[in-house]
Amino acid sequence: MGKGARTRVNSAEKFKERREQAKLEIQKQKKNKLVMTVVAIVLAVVIAASALTYVFYYQNGEYLRKQVAAESTNYKIDNALMLYFFNQNFNSIYNYYGAEYFSLLTGVDLNVSLKAQAYGETGATWFDYVLENTKTSVQSMLYLAEAANVVGFELTAEEKMMLKERAEALDTTGYSGKLNKDDYGRALEFTALTSMYQEFLLDAYTYDEASIKAEYEENSKMYDVVDYRRFAISFSEKEDSDLPSKAEAEKMADDLATAKTEKEFLLKVEEIVKATDPDISDEQLQETLDNTLFVNQYYEEGSEFSEWLFNEERKAGDIHTYKSDSVSAVAVSMLTSERARNEDKTMNSRHILFATTTYGSEEAAKAKAEEVLKEWESGEKTSESFGKLAFKYTDDMGSLYTYGLYENTTKDSFVAEYDEWIFDESREVGDTAIVKTDYGYHIIYFEGQGLEGWKTMVLNNKLQSYLESQIALYAETFQVTFYDGVLRDLPV
């Protein structure tokens, strides 16, 4: 497997509830009055000088750079870098839930310090939770950096220069102004070193068809997929509710469970929807029916429903009904495609994203994409030359350190427009185009077809196990120390 981001197909949860975030009241601060005397003037000069020192040292983050939060033999991570990595980890969690649902599903108030918000019922705070995740990732990065140092792996002068240019172009007004361009530059360079050395390790991993097949045969349930339809009927015992009662919902579910074919299942769902919502439009009805379909679903350990789906005796048309006293709904599922290997095609592509948010408008992002495409077309027009431009220009940090490359991506891995372009049956290796999405404009370079879906899953797991074994080996070889007292000072 060549250098690139390894993707895994996961079941995506659809969040449908909404909640308005509560607004915090702005507390008014009282200003202290100064007594205008000669002594007071002298004191004011001293206070002003101290205030300037405070602003420079604390407000501008200088104190963060003086605090060593973690270290290994050859590397030190100060609190400025830890703040960057902390925010990266928090943003990953935030983006997983999405801006619209984050506060609703986590209970986190973005206007309040994470140190003041409880995480679960363990007594820990959200700060503690994110910090532990950050320490784990930084620890792995330090192990990788030390390993890279041993073998002499380092960034090229050109890569360092381009990362420095990226840092200079970044907006540093975030994080209360505590991080400057130098902090961003150091963070980008350290991330690049460790990420690219990790890719170097994965590229060195060797495998053959026999080992892939052997792993599949031994753990086929982990790599097989199924398709099914699922419809949940919500109920309420409140008199003023438009929902059916529990007894009515269960009666509807029992009738739905008598369906013998997928077509009959959908017809019964349609009847239920129209009965509970007579004013539903044809478009909304079709969307509801479409949303009952779940394709290429993988096994989930510990799930009773998943165990039912992946039972070797399961046949297409089998029905599963879920009822629970803790959930005000009854769910009926029909297996529509029996457990089998995922033979779907995957694709390899490189891209350069020009985000609308970066360039301020769609027009500016498009103009920059056209400019860079011309730059590539005036050169060697190779995959390698495209990758260098991706490293220099892309706004997609997820593929920055792989030079814009995504390998073995399944359908629906990207936004619709991107997917449609790379999965076009007429696509040939070397095809290049500008494609517009909600994120901005992408220049996409088609690298060719990847592995079948099931092989991708097997290989991803083997690579993950290999990487974990390497990190475990480094943990025995290199020592990493964290200073928790310093870490508590992170301003979040």
C-alpha positions, 0 to 999 in steps of 0.5 A: 500500500502506497503513501496515503490516508487509510480509510475505514467504513463506519456506520454513521449516526444521524442526529435529528434532534435540535436544541438552542444553546443557552446564552450566558449573561455578560457580567459587568466589571467595575473599574477601580478609581485611582486617587490622583496624588503624587504617590498614586501617580508613582504607583500608577507608573509601577502598576502600568509597567507591571500590567504591560509585563503581564500582557506580554508574558501572560496574555500573549502566551510567553509564559506558555512557551517557558513551561515544558509540558512533556519531553523525551530524550531529544524533544520538548513540548511546551505548553504553547504546543500543548495548547495547539494539540489540545485544541486539535483534539477538541476540534476532532470531537466537535467535528465528529458531532457537528456544529449543529449537534455538539452541545445538544449531544455532549452538554458542553457549553462553548462559552464556559471553560472546559475545566468547569464542566463535568464529563460523565459521572466520574468526577472528571471534567471535559478538560480532563477528558480532552487532556488525556486524549491529547497526552496519548496522541502527543506521547505517540508523536514523541515516540515517532519523533525519537524513532525518526531521529534514530534512523535519520528521517527528517523533513526536507528543506523545501518541506520546512520552507513550505510549512513556514509559509503556511504558518505565516499565512495563518490567522493567529487571532484564535485561542485568545491570541496566545499562539503566534505564527512561530507556535503554529510553525513549530506545531506544523513542523512537528506534526509533519515529521511524526505523520510522515514518519508514520507513513514511512513505517506503513509504506515499509509494511509488506503483505501478500494476497495469501496473508490477506485471505488468511486473515479474512477467513479467520475473522470473516465476521469482522469484514463481511457486510450486510444490508437491511431496512429499519423503521422505528415507530415513535409513541407517546402516552401524553394525551396532547401528543400527535404520536400514537400510543405505545399499544398502537405503535406495537400493533403497527410494528407487529403488522410490519413484522409480517412483511415477507419481502422488501417491497411489502416492507416498504408498502407497510412503512408507507401506510404507517407514515401516511396514517401518522402524518396525513399531510406528508408530501410525496418528497418527504415520504420518499425521503423517509423510505430512503432513510430506512435503507442501511447498506454495507453495514459492518459487525459491531461487537457487543451489539445484540442487533449486530449479533442477529444480523451476522448470525450465519443462519440469517436469511434475506427477509428475516425480521427483527423487532426491538422493544425496550422500556427505556426507549419510546419507540418500536423498531422493526428491521428486515435483512435485505442482503445476507452477510457477504464480502464487500466487493465494492470498488475503491478509488485512489485520488489526490486533491488540493482544497481551496476552502471558501473560508480561507479565500473569503469568497467562492470566486476567490477560491475558484480563481486560486484553484484555476491558477494552481491548476495552470501551474501544474499543467505548465510543469511535468503534469505528474502525480508527484508534481501534483502532490507537491502543489497539494503540500504547498496549497491545500486547506485539507489538513487531513491529507496535507502530510500525504501530499493530498493522497487518499487511498482505497476510499469507498463510495460515500467517503467524500461529499457527493460531488467529489464521489461522483467525479472519482467513481465516474465509470469513464475516469482514467488515471491522470484525469484532473479537474476542478470540482466545486463542493460545499467546502470550496473548490478542489483540484482532483487528480485521479490515481486509479482504482484501489483494492476491493472493499473487503481487502481494504478493511483487512489491510487497514486492520493489519496496518493498525495492528502493525502501527500499534506494535511499533508504538509499543516497541518505541514505548519500551525504547524511549521515555516520555515524561509529562508534567501534570502540574504544568498541563493544568495551566493550559488556558482552556 
